[in-house]
Amino acid sequence: MVQMNLQRRIGYITCGLSSLAIVMAGQMSQASAASMSFTATNFTGDPLKVRYTLDDTIAGAGKVQVKVEFVTDSTYKNIGDIRGVFFDIKDNSLLSGLKVTGLNGTPITTTAYSTTGQLQSVGSANLNGDGNTHTFEFGAEIGENGLKGGKDDFQIANFVLSHSTAALTLDQFFNQEFGLRATSVGLPDSSRNGSSKLAGISTPAPAPAPAPAPAPAPAPAPAPAPTPAPAPAPAPAPAPAPAPAPAPTPAPAPAPAPAPAPAPAPAPAPAPAPAPAPAPAPAPTPAPAPAPAPAPSPTTYYQPSSSLPKPKKVPEPSTLVALSLFGLSTIRLKRKNQQDNLPA
């Protein structure tokens, strides 16, 4: 695992360094575009064609060297004397610090700039005409009017552009308008009495080269396959279900209670022997003997049946039997009292 993480980190670092190198290379190639060349033709005056060549390496870092020269072909056969060079710049905040230095005997008479882009003349050289549609931000006057016997005939102009505080590159001049004022225009070895004003657009900014695809990060080493876990032991077979318990035997129905035996009738108490009365007294009329109490009906007990009949009311002893027993007891008590009252 540690080795795999280390390889992955090395891959990320390599990919990042490759991307950084690609970006820096793209920026360097755009900033160090070396040189560009383009042409401009007359918009008024005699036919004339000029070529501009700009280089940001020959004069040293931060400087741009400019070369302006006439070219001839079947259409543009004339040459002329360069009197003024005009151009725009990408960042017009640099205009105030811009410097022009002549090379190879090219005299820089004066310079001028306009931050609003309305410059049409510098010194005695101007680009008026064509409805004043060609206006610029910076201009440099080359030499003076007249050829002066060939001493002021500049068919080629060389100068260096620099800045007091900033480094200049071709990026400031891509896709910008350039102009030129020429006098003494005509065919070579002629009186050259013509005049021309020229304008053209510089080379567009080159499209940045597509960044190559970064090198893919090395694939991490495959992780070792994990050791398979041992298969679990098979679960034991479930115990067989117990046999169902037998249904309980129903308890036998209780036997019906036997009917109680009827209570025996009480034996009549023996009549006491009559005490001899001193005087015969009329015997009181004996009370009629009470009728023997009827035997109570046997008690009927409730016996449950399978059909569950409604309970029956158990009969109670009759009131007549109770009164008979009470009367009998009263007679016996009265006789006992009579015996107790007899004189001894």
Buried (B, 14 or more C-beta within 10 A) or exposed (E): EEEEEEBBEEBEEBBEEBEEEBEEEBEEEBEEBEBBEBEBBBBBBBBBBBBBBBBBBBBEEEBBBBBBBBEBEEEBBBBBBBBBBBBBBEEBEBBEEBBBBBBEEBEBBBBBBBEEBEBBBBBBBBBEEEEEEBBBBBBBBBBBEEBEEEEBBBBEBBBBBBBEEBBBBBEBBBEBBBBBBBBBBBEEEEEBEBBBBBBBEBBEBEEEEEEEEBEEBEEEEEEEEEEEEEEEEEEEEEEEEEEEEEEEEEEEEEEEEEEEEEEEEEEEEEEEEEEEEEEEEEEEEEEEEBEEBEEBEEEEEEEEEEEEEEEEEEEEEEEEEEEBBEEBEEBEEEBEEEEEEEEE
